Amino acid sequence: MTISRGPQAFPKSEYLRRLTVVKSEMARRDIEALVVSDQYNITYLTGYTAESGYVPQALVVSTHEEEPTFVLRRMDAPAAVHQCFMERDKIIAYPEALIANPDKDGYDAVIGYVKGLGLAKRGIGIELYRLPAQSAEKFRMRLSDARIVDCTNAVAWVRLIKSDLEIEVMREAAAISDAAILRAAEVIRPGVREADAAAEIAATLIRGANGKPGTRIEGISLCSSPRTGTAHISWSEDVFRHGSQVNLEICGSRHGYCAALMRTYSIGAPSDRLRRVHEIQLAGLEAALEQVRPGVICSDVANAFYRTIERKGLKKESRCGYAHGIGWTEPTASLRDGDMTELKPNMTFHLMLGNWIDEDFGYAISETFRVTNSGAEVLTTAPRIIFEI
């Protein structure tokens, strides 16, 4: 028996629309083939979300063919047949002999496919930054007659502006994030281990919301006093105590699309310092959202936040947000001083206002939002409060 194509997150017409935009960008760069190795860009162009990018694989987009071709490890080919929108003949499996082989690997299969297209002397785009140096050199050597163009973030910039279908999936992911934040308020209690609370939060991220389950688990950052000055750290074996502050960052996920959310909890009454920081950060959040509209640049949104909190005696050194969608962070626009990216409708961002003030004290609040024709639509809806346990 053969595996059948599974339910698709988007109709074929949506993937073809995305490919049309990418091919327009290829024409602008005068390339006839684009080798896509970034796992999130592969998801965007095919629907594939399986975790197989730890070995060489690549999607080849040709201006001469409607559908792209996915070259990947043989054991992963059934997942590609099941998840991708393309026809079966667009999935090419390379043999296991290319795994852990010091002389040849899966990129040799990709290069062989490109040569078979008759494009070895044409313009070829490659996401060079995503490749190990050895692999990038292999492309240059084996395609020595081609004009190699670095297209590292070409697809990422295309996916910065979402379709309405993508926005709907991000709303589903946001609802999951909201549910997980509320579940955390139910399970964070004195005497409970951080690990056990994280397990309940993870279960909610999987069960989902409104009948829509989460389709993968993104990282969960959870820390409690005295570790609230730490960023990007996971739960510990420690237990919550009366007087503990808890910072939580989670992300609901649907078909690879994320909607991140951060909130702060206090077991017992929050300290005066925490209340003050919360009020200042909340004012900054609202100032940033009020600035959002088409035509405004990312730098203006960021500086609305920075100016607001600095007037009130607080400072944040890191950026206050980034493009958000497939995967946690899209490597394009940032909400930071000096980023001149112009906001356009259906761009989506994580307005990430985590502030790590001292080694033993920090605070977390954030929202995921999209740019509308007139302002910002916040996709996440959890209360903007310190959750008092």
C-alpha positions, 0 to 999 in steps of 0.5 A: 500500500502507498500513503495518501495525501493528508488533509491540507492546511491550505488549498493548492491555489494558496501554495501556487499563489505563494510560488507565483510571488517567489517566482516574480522575485526570482525573475527580478534576481535573474535566476531560473532555479531557487534551492530552498533549504530553510525548514520554515520556507519549505513549510511556507511553500509546500505545507511540510512540517515534519522534523527532518531538516537535521539532514540535508534536504531542499526544495527546488523551485524552477521558473519552468515548472508550476510545482516545486520538487522536494529532494529529501531523505528516503525515510522522510519521503512518505511524510512529504507525500502525506503533507505536501500539496505537490503531486507524488512525482515531485517528491524525490527520495535520496538513499540512506547511503548518503546519510553519515557519508563523509564523501557525499550527502543529500546535497549531492542529490539536490545538485544532481537534480538541478543539473538534470533540469538543464540549469547548471549554466544558468542563474541559480539562487541558494539560501547560502546562510542556511548551509554549512560552509562545506555544503555551500562550497560544494554547490559552488564547485559542482555548479561551477558554470552557474551564476550562484546568487545568495537568496538567503532571506528571499522567501522569508521577505515574501512570507512577511505579508500573510494572506487572509488564510494564513491570518485565520490559522494564526488566530487559531494558534493565538486561541491556543496561546490564550488557553495555555496562559489561563491554564497556567493560572490554574496550575501555578500553586505553592508546592507545585513543581515548575516541571509539573506546571509546564507539563499541564501547560504543554498539554493545553498547547497540544489539546488546543482550543475551540476544537483546533488542536496544536500541531506541535510544541514550541519551546516553553520558557518558565522561570520563578523567583529568584530566576525571573531575570533569566531569559529563554530558560526552561522549567526547573525541578524547583517548586513554587513558593508563596511570594514567588513571581513566575514569568511564562512565554509560550506559543500556540502552533497550528500547521507551523504557524505561531502566536507567541504570548508572555505573561507574569504571575505572582503567588500572593500579592505582587511586590511594589516593584513588580506592580510598578514595572507592570504599569510602565510596561503596559503603558509602553505596550499600548503606546506601541500598538497605537502607533501601528498602521500601514506606512509607519516604519518598525522603528517608529513603533519601537520608539513609541514603546521606548520613549513611553517607558523611559519617561517613567524611569524604565529602560529596555535594551533589547528589541521589542518585537519581531516578525512572527508567523511560521516558526517563532521568529521570522528573520526579516523585520524587527521592532527596534530603533533604526529598522526602516521596514514599512508596515503593510496590511497582514504583516504579523509581529510578536510585540515582545516586551520581556524586560530582564532588569537585574540578574534576579528580576525580570518581567514578561508581557507580550502580544501577537498582532497583525497590521490592518488597513487602519491599525493593529489587530491583537490576535491574542486576548489573555488579560493584560494583568499580573495573574495573582495566585 
